[in-house]
Amino acid sequence: MKLFKKEKVAKKQYDKGQIFIKIMAAILALLMVVGTVGTLVYALI
């Protein structure tokens, strides 16, 4: 019974980790897009 609870907790932590990774990936992708657009605007001016 205790082993089952530990596995359940580990799964919840894994899910939180997955969500955190997806949020970080989205933030990094947004930064890449903003950097690219900023560079293009700066180059055109």
N, C-alpha and C positions, 0 to 999 in steps of 0.2 A: 504493500500500500504506500509506504513512504517513497519507494523507488518510482512509483507511478506519479506521485505528486512532484518529485524532483524533475521528472521528464516533462511534466506539464509546465513547470516554471521555466525550465530551459527553453521550451518551445516559445513561451511568451517573450522571453528575452531575445530570442532569435528573431521573432517577428518585429520587435522594437528596433533591433539592429537593422533589419531589412528596410524598415521605414526610414530610419536615420540615413542609411546609405542612399536611398532614392532621393531624399531631400537634399543631401549634400551634392549628389550628381546634378540635380536640377539647378542648384545655386551655381555650381562650377560652369555648367553649360550656359547659364545666363551671363555670367561674367565673361566667358569667351565671346559670346555674341556681342555684348556691349563693347568689349575691347576691340573687336574687329570693326564694328560700325564706327567707333570713335576714331580708329586709325584711318579708315576710308574717308571720313569727313575731314579729318586733319590733313590728309594728303590732297584732297580736292580744293581746300582753301588756299 
